[in-house]
Structures are given as structure tokens and as C-alpha cells.
């Protein structure tokens, strides 16, 4: 049995996000196209002989207890695994070191990706006591975006996040700008302003974005964006700067506030980075990334 495992987990962008309604359980139904990108957090998981004890070292910016999705993932895994056949998981605890590079509460799915990594890592360390279906069930109980990160591939995501359909997506190049402040997903959804763009053909937009066609930039869409732009004017300024620098399209990812510029060619993205890197100084952060899978 392995004792230690290291895992790199990626961020994501939402190339298309339409909110289709509110559910009786308080969550929202949506349809979204997710693409993982080459910005990573790193997890180191070490099994211990301290039954059920979870020690999380994640720096000073994040809570290290039950409020953290990483902690929740480990706790729920051990509870579920304790009922698995022929596994005395109650004998084990885990030390977790989380090194973050994905901005926090930025619309890039960092916390959800970290949680998925913990589920995958613990299942591997303990000899896969839980089925893929059980891992998916645990993932959804932690957060709506967590099931996507189990897939390790671009996907169309529907419902609350429980319906994940693998989708090949063009490997875009990205330039991302994080404004240096956080926006919570709960705030974004509670301030959701639905537009009257229902005439847009959702499937056509998804296909244009997945294929990397010249119309991909114009197909970007996010129902959460308007509320975030109205609250934080800098989001519009960042979008305009990215478009002026050559991006085919620009939009917030998820609930924001990170804005990404989508580029069909890497050399154009690199030129834009050189043009803008001195414009967006601390506390703003500008970084390059590639679309994965």
C-alpha cells in the first residue's frame, strides 16, 4: 500500500455558461462548457496511523478545518470508505499539504479541483476501495464543480453539475487577468441577472467553441457576468484591454472575477501578454495558460 502521493490538479474556464432555472433544493440548473487549463495546485497526501485525523497545511490565506473543501473531501472519503468491504480505513488518517497557484474564489474552480484531487488520491492510496460511482457521489456532495474535475477532460456540464459529458475542445491559448479580489459563487448566483439572449442557439455556441472556429470568440457566453460587471467596473476594463490586444473573445470564468482572453493562436496570445504584462500590476495578476484536452 502506498503511503504518499503527489497530485497536480488544474484550474478551469467556462467557455459557455447558461443558467436555465432554479431548483427546489436552492441550487441552479445550468449548461456549461468547461475546459481544464494549465494552471495547477499541488497536493501531497501522506497516510498516517492516526485514525480519522486530518491535518491540512494550506498556508495562511485559507482555513485548514471543516470550512475547506479539501478537508471536507478527506472527511467524507474516510466515512464512506469505512463502510467499504474489507477495508479498515478507520485505522488511517492523512496529512495534506496544499500548495496553491490557482487564485482563490476567482471563478477558476481551484477549491473544487483540490477536493477532486483528494478523493482521487485517497482512493489510490488505499487500494481503490470506492467505486467510480461512489467517488462521483461524494464529489457532488462537496460542490457542484467537483464532479467535472474527476474527468480530467473538457466537458459539457448540465444540471447542478452532476451530468458531465466528455467533449473534445480546441486547445485554445489563454491570457487570464485576476483583479486581486474574490467573488463568491453564492453572491454571483444570488445577484444573477438573466438576459434576453434566449434566441441564442446554445448547441451552436457549444459547437463553435469546441471546434475552435473563427466564431469561437463571439460564442463566449456567461449568464453570471452582468452582475459581476455591474458590481466591479474593472472587469469591463480588463475585457476591453484583452480584446484590444488581440483576443478573439474575453469573458469572466464561472462566477469571476478572473477574466480570460481566448486566443486561436499561441503567438498572438504571447504578443498580447508582452503588451499587457506591465499594465496589470499588483494586486492584479496576469498569467498565460493553455487549454487541456
C-alpha positions, 0 to 999 in steps of 0.5 A: 500500500502506498503511503504518499502521493503527489497530485497536480490538479488544474484550474478551469474556464467556462467557455459557455455558461447558461443558467436555465432555472432554479431548483427546489433544493436552492441550487441552479440548473445550468449548461456549461462548457468547461475546459481544464487549463494549465494552471495547477495546485499541488497536493501531497497526501501522506497516510498516517496511523492516526485514525480519522485525523486530518491535518491540512497545511494550506498556508495562511490565506485559507482555513485548514478545518471543516470550512475547506473543501479539501478537508471536507473531501478527506472527511467524507472519503474516510466515512464512506470508505469505512463502510467499504468491504474489507477495508479498515480505513478507520485505522488511517488518517492523512496529512495534506499539504496544499500548495496553491497557484490557482487564485482563490474564489476567482471563478477558476474552480481551484477549491473544487479541483483540490477536493477532486484531487483528494478523493482521487488520491485517497482512493489510490492510496488505499487500494481503490476501495470506492467505486467510480460511482461512489467517488462521483457521489461524494464529489457532488456532495462537496460542490457542484464543480467537483464532479467535472474535475474527476474527468480530467477532460473538457466537458459539457456540464448540465444540471447542478453539475452532476451530468458531465459529458466528455467533449473534445475542445480546441486547445485554445491559448489563454491570457487570464487577468485576476483583479486581486479580489474574490467573488463568491459563487453564492453572491454571483448566483444570488445577484444573477441577472438573466438576459434576453439572449434566449434566441441564442442557439446554445448547441451552436455556441457549444459547437463553435467553441469546441471546434475552435472556429473563427466564431469561437470568440463571439460564442463566449457566453456567461449568464453570471457576468452582468452582475459581476460587471455591474458590481466591479467596473474593472472587469469591463476594463480588463475585457476591453484591454484583452480584446484590444490586444488581440483576443478573439473573445474575453469573458469572466470564468464561472462566477469571476472575477478572473477574466480570460482572453481566448486566443486561436493562436499561441503567438498572438496570445504571447504578443498580447501578454508582452503588451499587457504584462506591465499594465496589470500590476499588483494586486492584479495578476496576469498569467498565460495558460493553455487549454487541456484536452 
